[in-house]
Amino acid sequence: MGAKTETPRERYRAQVRAEIKKHAWEQIATAGASALSLNAIAKQMGVSGPALYRYYAGRDELITELIKDGYRSLADRMHAAADEGADVRALARTIRGWALEDPHRYFLLYGTPVPGYHAPDETTVISQEIMAVLLDTCVREPWAPAAEEPEVPFAAHLRDHRAWAQGHPAPPAVLHRALSLWVRVQGVLSLELAGQFAGMGFDTDAFFEAEMADAVK
């Protein structure tokens, strides 16, 4: 059977939802996610507030959709890099490039939680996919310890606490290295995108590369 053809009504609904999200990202860029307002978006679109609630039940549903879109775009970028044979340092560069393209999108996913918003479980599924790409790549690295090698002290407990890794079969030492790398990437990016490096007089590209080299040596 061929793919289902969308009806004109379905196409129109998809277009309106896309326009709503476009205005939502503009609001986030201007005033932050905590100030997101469907009524303000409705005013920009020239429709009534209740009209928009036919497309999104409320602010939280819209935020969830934006978060899922953000995770999906990063996951797709990482999958593409991994398919081209990227090592973990190349994956780190991929994450940084994605973040620099749209800092507001990055901070919606990895920044301060939006007050009053509680992300449903569905938003974590794609984020786990992102970590799986990183773990799969770490396992193939020449520095990856074999399962029978001694575990580093912190990694020992990860054997029984793999919720963040969704049961990935990597040895605990690899899980520890991947988690450490992920934390360092996010730490550098959070400071860089928040402007904390401004005026410090160093090359942020070179600093990022040095941090990643140190993380996998």
C-alpha positions as CSV (number, residue, x, y, z in Angstrom):
1,M,0.0,0.0,0.0
2,G,1.2,3.5,-0.8
3,A,1.6,6.3,1.7
4,K,-1.6,7.9,2.9
5,T,-2.4,11.1,1.1
6,E,-3.2,14.1,3.3
7,T,-6.6,15.7,2.9
8,P,-6.7,19.5,2.4
9,R,-8.0,19.9,5.9
10,E,-5.0,17.9,7.3
11,R,-2.5,20.0,5.2
12,Y,-4.1,23.2,6.4
13,R,-3.9,22.0,10.0
14,A,-0.2,21.1,9.6
15,Q,0.5,24.5,8.1
16,V,-1.2,26.4,10.9
17,R,0.6,24.3,13.6
18,A,3.9,25.1,11.8
19,E,3.1,28.8,11.8
20,I,2.2,28.7,15.5
21,K,5.5,27.0,16.3
22,K,7.4,29.6,14.2
23,H,5.8,32.4,16.3
24,A,6.5,30.5,19.5
25,W,10.2,30.3,18.6
26,E,10.2,34.0,18.0
27,Q,8.7,34.7,21.4
28,I,11.2,32.4,23.1
29,A,14.0,34.3,21.3
30,T,12.6,37.6,22.5
31,A,11.4,36.9,26.0
32,G,12.3,33.3,26.9
33,A,10.1,30.2,27.1
34,S,8.6,31.2,30.4
35,A,6.8,34.1,28.7
36,L,5.3,31.9,25.9
37,S,1.7,32.9,25.3
38,L,-0.8,31.3,22.9
39,N,-2.9,34.4,23.2
40,A,0.0,36.6,22.1
41,I,0.6,34.2,19.1
42,A,-3.0,34.4,18.2
43,K,-2.8,38.2,18.1
44,Q,0.2,38.0,15.8
45,M,-1.7,35.7,13.5
46,G,-4.8,37.8,13.5
47,V,-7.1,35.2,15.0
48,S,-8.8,34.8,18.4
49,G,-7.1,33.0,21.3
50,P,-9.7,30.3,21.4
51,A,-9.1,29.6,17.7
52,L,-5.5,28.5,18.5
53,Y,-6.7,26.0,21.1
54,R,-8.1,23.9,18.3
55,Y,-4.4,23.3,17.3
56,Y,-2.7,23.1,20.7
57,A,-4.6,22.4,23.9
58,G,-2.4,24.9,25.8
59,R,1.0,26.3,26.4
60,D,2.4,23.0,27.8
61,E,1.4,21.0,24.7
62,L,3.1,23.6,22.5
63,I,6.3,23.6,24.6
64,T,6.3,19.8,24.4
65,E,6.0,19.9,20.6
66,L,8.9,22.4,20.5
67,I,11.1,20.2,22.7
68,K,10.4,17.1,20.6
69,D,11.3,19.0,17.5
70,G,14.5,20.2,19.1
71,Y,15.5,16.7,20.2
72,R,14.5,15.3,16.8
73,S,16.7,17.7,14.9
74,L,19.7,17.0,17.2
75,A,19.2,13.2,17.0
76,D,18.9,13.4,13.2
77,R,22.2,15.4,13.0
78,M,24.0,12.9,15.2
79,H,22.7,9.9,13.3
80,A,23.9,11.5,10.1
81,A,27.4,12.1,11.6
82,A,27.6,8.6,13.0
83,D,26.6,7.1,9.6
84,E,29.5,9.0,8.1
85,G,31.9,7.4,10.5
86,A,32.2,10.2,13.1
87,D,34.2,9.5,16.2
88,V,33.2,10.9,19.6
89,R,35.1,14.1,19.1
90,A,33.3,14.6,15.8
91,L,30.0,13.9,17.5
92,A,30.9,16.6,20.1
93,R,31.5,19.1,17.3
94,T,28.2,18.1,15.7
95,I,26.4,18.9,19.0
96,R,28.2,22.2,19.3
97,G,27.4,23.2,15.7
98,W,23.8,22.4,16.3
99,A,23.7,24.4,19.5
100,L,25.4,27.4,18.0
101,E,22.9,27.5,15.1
102,D,20.1,28.3,17.6
103,P,21.0,28.9,21.2
104,H,17.4,29.4,22.2
105,R,16.5,25.9,21.0
106,Y,19.5,24.6,22.9
107,F,18.5,26.3,26.2
108,L,14.9,25.1,25.8
109,L,16.2,21.6,25.9
110,Y,19.2,21.9,28.2
111,G,18.8,25.1,30.1
112,T,16.8,26.2,33.1
113,P,13.4,24.4,33.3
114,V,10.3,26.4,32.3
115,P,8.4,27.3,35.5
116,G,5.2,25.3,35.9
117,Y,6.0,23.0,33.0
118,H,6.4,19.3,33.5
119,A,7.7,17.4,30.4
120,P,5.8,14.2,29.7
121,D,7.7,10.9,29.2
122,E,7.4,11.1,25.5
123,T,9.9,14.0,25.4
124,T,12.6,11.8,26.9
125,V,12.4,9.1,24.3
126,I,14.3,11.0,21.6
127,S,16.8,12.3,24.2
128,Q,17.6,8.7,25.0
129,E,18.1,8.0,21.3
130,I,20.7,10.8,21.3
131,M,22.6,9.2,24.1
132,A,22.4,5.8,22.4
133,V,24.2,7.3,19.4
134,L,27.0,8.6,21.6
135,L,27.3,5.2,23.5
136,D,27.4,3.2,20.2
137,T,30.2,5.5,19.0
138,C,32.1,5.2,22.3
139,V,32.0,1.4,22.2
140,R,33.8,1.5,18.8
141,E,36.5,3.9,20.0
142,P,40.1,2.4,20.3
143,W,40.3,3.7,23.9
144,A,37.0,1.8,24.9
145,P,37.9,-0.7,27.7
146,A,36.8,-4.3,27.2
147,A,34.1,-5.7,29.4
148,E,36.6,-7.7,31.4
149,E,38.9,-4.8,32.2
150,P,38.8,-3.3,35.7
151,E,36.1,-0.7,36.3
152,V,37.0,2.8,37.3
153,P,35.6,3.5,40.8
154,F,32.7,5.7,39.8
155,A,31.6,3.4,37.0
156,A,31.0,0.4,39.2
157,H,27.6,1.5,40.3
158,L,26.4,2.1,36.7
159,R,26.0,-1.6,36.1
160,D,22.7,-1.5,38.1
161,H,21.8,2.2,37.3
162,R,21.4,2.3,33.6
163,A,18.1,4.3,33.3
164,W,19.9,7.2,31.5
165,A,21.5,4.7,29.1
166,Q,18.3,2.6,28.6
167,G,20.0,-0.6,29.3
168,H,22.8,-0.1,26.7
169,P,25.2,-3.1,26.9
170,A,28.3,-1.0,27.0
171,P,30.7,-1.9,29.9
172,P,30.3,0.4,33.0
173,A,33.7,2.1,32.2
174,V,32.4,3.1,28.8
175,L,29.2,4.3,30.3
176,H,31.2,6.4,32.6
177,R,33.4,7.8,29.8
178,A,30.4,8.7,27.7
179,L,28.6,10.3,30.6
180,S,31.7,12.3,31.5
181,L,32.0,13.4,27.8
182,W,28.4,14.4,27.7
183,V,28.7,16.5,30.8
184,R,31.8,18.3,29.6
185,V,30.1,19.1,26.2
186,Q,27.1,20.5,27.9
187,G,29.1,22.4,30.5
188,V,31.2,24.2,27.9
189,L,28.2,24.9,25.7
190,S,26.1,26.3,28.5
191,L,28.8,28.8,29.4
192,E,29.7,29.6,25.8
193,L,26.1,30.2,24.7
194,A,25.3,32.2,27.9
195,G,28.1,34.6,26.9
196,Q,30.3,33.7,29.9
197,F,33.4,33.5,27.8
198,A,33.0,37.0,26.3
199,G,36.0,39.2,27.1
200,M,38.1,36.4,28.5
201,G,40.5,36.6,25.5
202,F,40.8,32.9,24.4
203,D,39.8,31.0,21.3
204,T,36.6,29.2,22.2
205,D,37.0,26.8,19.2
206,A,40.4,25.8,20.4
207,F,39.3,25.5,24.0
208,F,36.4,23.2,23.0
209,E,38.8,21.0,21.0
210,A,41.2,20.8,23.9
211,E,38.4,19.8,26.3
212,M,37.2,17.1,24.0
213,A,40.7,15.8,23.4
214,D,41.2,15.6,27.2
215,A,37.9,13.8,27.7
216,V,38.8,10.9,25.4
217,K,42.5,10.5,26.0
